[in-house]
């Protein structure tokens, strides 16, 4: 499939993550192919794709857990291909990684769990207690400080894992499917927590195949399918680009006689830039959806055309496009 | 760089002249949170205490059986000495000394057997267990180096064995009452048990790093140990015996060649710690001037006792298996370092050659 991204010389922008033609193959299987992306500091980057699209593989490469087969990536300005101990240590100090499955240790309290990771990040012993208290407060687990981890609910475990990810104050959080298996309340809590972290200046890459999860929080989005990054950038930019190609307009029309429906359909289809028309309800046919190719000026022309053709219109509204529609349209190749 | 993190300790910087390897291992031990975590986990459970008590009781029972055997044997000996009018007033007779020494060897061999069972079964599930619990990745992305992980896992799994070994020292020390045992032998016995634990633990850690499941790691570790420590040496010694056995129609060995062959067989046999302890004990009894490390008054071919040879061989085994284990748990392979040499730094790239993504363009 042809990729959507176009490349142009970059300016001097400083990116938290920059990947340049990153690829990973397992034998003959190409898990990730030529992924090129840039993520600005403070962004919440939603990494969207179906299961097996290459999200986890890309994140594991960025987390220095997998070696790329080809290409290069920099996290906080440090190459993931430079495996010298000093570089790896600096790189890992910048990254907080939360895998899709939260592994926990038995017979360990929340405090001990965080203490272990604080020590594993060489945080000064005298600072650990205060840091752990702050983190548990941030993730709302202060009351569970001395509780055994195996007794926590799934949502609490997830929040504890997030606290663990934050223990060394990383600049970048790589969160692989953090909301999977959570109940609606826990999802909302997690979303609020991530927004709070973004306000604290963290750059977050969050992967999911549940788009509604990401809709409200992501400032940036990357859509990946079969290892290929189909689109990447700010949500608003992608929406803008997408809207240049395809807009959905909802029409509300005064009820008309049944024999005139086909005439109306013909008029609607002949409108400038109209690609498809479909009624949204049965009799009486009042609501219609029109797919239009073009920008705002073309929408204006279309409205004028309908008025000129005496279409009994009393509603004309462009449908806001959400991540779900972006994903569907991008993966269908509408905008390629 | 994130603000919370201390710079990593550098291997060997504080230890000056010590070799970098030992310095690195020491630093790995000093700053290793894995040891605390694992020991806390093991000792928090009542199993640890119960197991330790069981091992001590079993070893004491075994010691008691050996002591009774000694008593009975000594009574017979006293009876014989009475008949043959051999007067022995000292409790530590040559016979008593011999039995004291045998008692000690039996206790050490029992502890070695325990070490053979415990060391791999404690160490083999450690890293594979992290993979099964899916905590492996989050451990790898910390600032702990593969070396720290291996050393931490090894020592935490062997700490318990050390406890069992130390608990067995008073039982072995009963041999002092009978005589025939020097402090050097006791120290050598403890050292051989601990080194055996280390080397078997290293094999367990290696398989743990190579396998994804604890059961498989355990199985492979035990097969490896069986082949390396028991079946392998036995077959090699047997083959050497068959291949070089002098017969009337073949050439006669010179004393020098024969000594070399015996020496070679001793090296091979000394892989096995039980052989090393038993044979060294025999050497101490039969060759005057020998100590636990060196032969006395023997041809130059035989310089080291089996215990010394065992320590040499074990050092090699420990090093090779741990090195391999470290290589296994390093997620990034050395090939990538070659790529890194040719890659350009991010800042340079962004200003000159980097490409930006224009979504949906």
Interface residues (C-beta under 8 A of the other chain):
Chain A: X4 X5 X6 X7 X8 X9 X10 X11 X12 X13 X14 X15 X18 X20 X36 X37 X38 X60 X63 X64 X65 X66 X67 X68 X72 X74 X76 X77 X78 X79 X81 X82 X83 X84 X85 X87 X88 X89 X90 X92 X93 X94 X95 X97 X98 X99 X101 X102 X103 X104 X105 X106 X107 X108 X112 X115 X116 X117 X119 X120 X121 X122 X123 X124 X127 X131 X164 X167 X168 X169 X170 X171 X229 X231 X232 X233 X237 X238 X241 X242 X244 X245 X330 X335
Chain B: X1 X2 X3 X4 X5 X6 X7 X8 X9 X31 X33 X34 X36 X37 X40 X41 X44 X45 X130 X133 X134 X135 X136 X137 X138 X139 X140 X141 X142 X143 X144 X145 X331 X332 X333 X334 X335 X336 X337 X339 X340 X343 X344 X345 X346 X347 X349 X350 X351 X353 X354 X355 X356 X357 X358 X359 X360 X361
